[in-house]
Amino acid sequence: MNRTHKLTMLFAAVALLGACGSGGDDPAPTPPSAPSPPDPLAAVPDSAKQSADGLVIYLKTLSLQPSDAREPASLDGVTLPASDGAEPAPV
């Protein structure tokens, strides 16, 4: 081996070993995020259970929310109000 080849190999080895020694530059770990608050529209509110107008407001608000980012609304044990004397409301 000639001298130029030896120097090239020496510099390559120094560069490789120098790159392996950088251990203090790791970013600090991010703290865990707080849990997201519960969805206020996931359960049917009392106002929607008591009057037809409250139910229409709830359904309009619910329809404006993106459906792919929410859990389905639970209707277990809910009796929806009905009004025999009121005119139909546009939904």
C-alpha positions, 0 to 999 in steps of 0.5 A: 500500500502506498502512503496516500492509500494509508492516509485515506484509510486512516481519515475514513476510519477517523470519520466513521469512529467520530460519527459513532461517538455523538450520544448527547444530542438526543432530543428530550422525550416529549411528555405524554399528552393529556387525555382528550375531554369526553365528547359532549355530544356522545350522550343525548342531553336532557334538553333533547329528551324533554322537548321536540325543539331540544331534540331538533337542536341536538340533531342539527348540532350533531349533524355538523360534527365530522362523523369520522372523528367521533364515536356513535351516539348511544340511544340506550334507554332514551325515549325521544319526545313527540309532540302531537300538537306542534307543527313539523320542524324542518331538519 
